[in-house]
Amino acid sequence: MFLRERFLEGDGEPVNPIYLGFRALLLVVLFVWGWKFIPASIASNTAGSSVLHLINLPLHEAGHIVFGWFGSLIGALGGTLMQLLFPLLFVVAFLWKRQPFGAAVCLWWLGESLMEAATYINDARDLQLVLLGGVTGKDVADYHDWQYILSRLDMLTWDHALARLAHGTGIAMLLGAAVWGSAVLWLQYRRRESF
């Protein structure tokens, strides 16, 4: 019962039909938007070219500062960690507040952010991606986070495999968020307020 309440039913209160309509519209927009990312190749950087990049990038850069206290390797990894931890914290916060639809939306964001990170991971050997500052990893030594991380861990040849794993997990999150959000909305529709 606890899991059903947190993940599907929320607070159990009747939902205003107007709110329900806006939530349904948001879910449709996210689903359609997600279909832009899903068939795109990792190298295309479709997720990284979206408007959400303007939110993910400051989080990523802040992660370098926050995690930089733990050394250069963790500091380099901290960019991607913060970019992923932030939406994950929102998922947890919405679940804590018994708002499963908000959690599903944030899971979608987490999946999109992971797909954006997949492009960065995939570029660790090629170093073709234009980074903050308008340079590529080829232009400045140890500037590319994932080239630095995977080189230090002697895993540079794993870049494409790790990117495919991140990309696939991101796709699963986008689709899972759509299914989860739909289930939540269906239950909310069944207990909507009447006018």
SULFEN-V985697 format. One record per pair of residues at least 4 apart in sequence whose C-alpha atoms are under 6 Angstrom apart, sorted by the first residue. I is the first residue (numbers start at 1). GAP is how many residues later the second one is. Records with the same first field share a line. If there is no record, write none. Layout:
I = GAP  GAP
This chain:
3 = 4
4 = 4
5 = 4  5
6 = 4  89  92
7 = 93
8 = 92  176
10 = 88  89  90
11 = 87
14 = 177  178  179
15 = 177  178
16 = 176  177
29 = 4
30 = 4
42 = 77
43 = 76
45 = 74
47 = 69
48 = 5  68
53 = 4
56 = 27
58 = 4
59 = 23  24
60 = 19  20  22  23
61 = 18
63 = 4  15  16  19
64 = 4  11  12  14  15
67 = 8  11
68 = 7
70 = 4
71 = 4
74 = 4
76 = 69
78 = 4
81 = 4
82 = 4
85 = 4
87 = 19  23
91 = 12  15
94 = 5  8  9
95 = 4  5
101 = 80
104 = 73  77
107 = 70
108 = 66  69
111 = 59  62  63
114 = 56
115 = 52  55
118 = 4  45  48  49
121 = 25  38  42
122 = 37  38  41
123 = 4
124 = 22  23
127 = 10  11
128 = 8
129 = 7
130 = 4  5  6
131 = 4  5
135 = 4
137 = 6  7
142 = 6
146 = 4
147 = 4
150 = 4  5  6
151 = 5
163 = 4
164 = 4
172 = 4
173 = 4
176 = 4
177 = 4
185 = 4
188 = 4
